[in-house]
């Protein structure tokens, strides 16, 4: 099948989630005997390297009207690319950009959409894709019956491939509408690593007793190159910003390592983090429900244990 | 201003997740149903706050669902919706739901359409964008703040790497998430008033899904926690380094 991957970028660089989507799209093309192509709106620095993820051709469109992500404008451009490329499967990352555009494009192309996909499509009998449901507590196989299929792949669900292919960059001309959405300001999140894309997440809860005690959590996160997260009560009490709240009503994440400090592990919290590959729990209450969902645990006081973890990590990394 | 808030019925956040009929259906036995938290806490409450500032506003609620959805519709009316429309069909997938909602939205001529960022059961987050495309109006996803001044909306939204503030003219569709408003509890007066507020039932239009969940499953259970003594934290880091190969 002909595959088209939407390449998202921020601050001049391709998002890691889009490299995952590119690798995923290339695998679909390989499985179904088609070609993997991609589209980028704008000019991030690293587009030449998309060949490594198996992208053979990259349609690139640059235009002044693309400053704001206006899903109406983007959708109409992507429709023109799909028509030109004859794409049958369109892959987005299910990040905030993908969430804004993919549903619109699905309607415009009368394409079935799987949002939150976590595995490659099964094409042995029709076209079904596995996605998370019930906030990661279960999964569903979604059968797509339309001619064109759209998949929004959850971040951290598919490994980035590093091959040695090359990509051909093809400038693309399209009709670009004037945006109706005007950006008047922006703020960057405090963390250096985006929460949904982070390999390691260090998270803390009410067990830390107050916002002034986050320094050691920040130090551990820095040391591990991790993103910071928190539980809902912590965000509700404004100890930490809302965009760090992970859980059923916050952000759902799937890092390789999730370290939970002073979080009891209510079912709503677990729903947002249970796709983490390895979970480490530090809690002084041995009965905390989180231990049942954890891979490794320490029953102990966070204020004693966390500094020890920091020292041990420094030692193993050779930082004294 | 005429506001439409799209509301869904979802299992309670603590509901046991299981499946029946050969894993093709969610097991509803014993499940407590609630108003989808994103629809309630953020979309609906923000609509109510806007109406409190501009009393000439009206809030219509719309739900795609059977009679079993009426308790959550009444709750939304108790919180502060003025009237409700129930489209009488069991929801199956975002595309057919959006198609049903679009019919109501077209007839109502709304200035502002609010949805939650996703439902907590199927986690699609697709209805808002699909509806906006069907209506051919702008869509601002994952909003954390919304101000209305005349016919201009100022919206703060989540983007990759942070948040941005955007300005857009009404009519628009917005999907709301945490930050947008504070959860409220319906008061007795609201609950009493909700009983007599209009709840109109309309029949669905004919539409076929393009993508549909055909089978469900549960992830494999964890092997069990490996506990490390707080006096031997180095052992934990060693395990993460050598066994899990993460650090």
Interface residues (C-beta under 8 A of the other chain):
Chain A: X8 X10 X11 X15 X68 X69 X70 X71 X72 X75 X95 X96 X97 X99 X100 X101 X102 X103 X104 X105 X106 X107 X108 X110 X111 X112 X113 X114 X115 X116 X128 X131 X132 X133 X134 X135 X136 X137 X138 X139 X140 X141 X142 X143 X144 X145 X146 X149 X180 X181 X182 X183 X184 X185 X186 X187 X188 X189 X194 X200 X224 X235 X242 X243 X245 X248 X249 X250 X252 X256 X257 X267 X268 X271 X274 X278 X280 X281 X291 X292 X293 X294 X295 X296 X297 X298 X299 X300 X301 X304 X305 X308 X309 X311 X312 X313 X315 X316 X317
Chain B: X11 X13 X14 X17 X19 X37 X38 X41 X94 X95 X98 X120 X121 X122 X123 X124 X125 X126 X127 X128 X129 X130 X132 X133 X134 X136 X137 X138 X139 X140 X141 X142 X144 X154 X157 X158 X159 X160 X161 X162 X163 X164 X165 X166 X167 X168 X169 X178 X179 X209 X210 X211 X212 X213 X214 X215 X216 X217 X218 X219 X222 X223 X225 X226 X227 X228 X229 X230 X233 X234 X236 X237 X238 X239 X240 X241 X244 X246 X247
